[in-house]
Amino acid sequence: MADTSTSLIPANDAARLDALDRYQLLDARSEKVLDDVVAATARLFRASNAMLSIVEQNQVLVKAPYNLPVPIERIPREQSICSATILQNDTAVFEDLAQATIPGVDTSLVQQLGLHFYAGHNLRTPDGFNLGSLCVYDGPPRQFLPIERTLLAILAGLVMRLLELRRTLGAHTDRTAVLWEPVYRAIGGQLARLSALAERPAPTGGPAPITDGVVAEVKAIADVVDQFVAATLKRA
């Protein structure tokens, strides 16, 4: 395996990988809560594909994939745009990958899959480490509006709250499995409303635009997850 380009390695990568170990994310098993958030994300942005990326030392794990053109579990770090996304704290957007230059990243695989648009926002831990990203891909080039950037950042924050809750419980333990059910009951209806909002047509035809109401709905879900995190830490 070729070494990952040094341009893709953040200065704190050793500490970042230590933080990643704490979350026990390095398998591709399906977790319904995460799958549903990623699916809702794709629908909200009318994007053909979405996923969580977890950036390991030399590879990137594809977790909670939504509608990817081919089954992919891991790809080399130097072929993942998310490897570059974790180097910054703002939303990374490439509206036309055919016209983009991303230092250290070979985008040929993504383009061979017919994907020319990318937007991703970091999964940032409370202590400041970027573990990966929540990202959406689409076939044709497209614009990504400021309110869409805001919404993707809030959705990534929601995912990170879920991962933090998962970590405080102990990943893949019986206790984790028992808790996911009430978490899903608490936010499942809200996720369904998000999907319904995404499917609404605009009054003039075509997909409805992202609105402040959609953003508020995602923030409300994040608030519910925060309550679970606080309750779990209080019991610990």
PyMOL commands that set and color helices and strands:
alter all, ss='L'
color gray80, all
select helices_A, chain A and resi 6-8+13-23+32-44+77-79+81-85+97-99+108-112+146-169+174-199+212-235
alter helices_A, ss='H'
color red, helices_A
select strands_A, chain A and resi 49-55+59-66+74-76+92-94+117-124+130-138
alter strands_A, ss='S'
color yellow, strands_A
deselect
rebuild
show_as cartoon
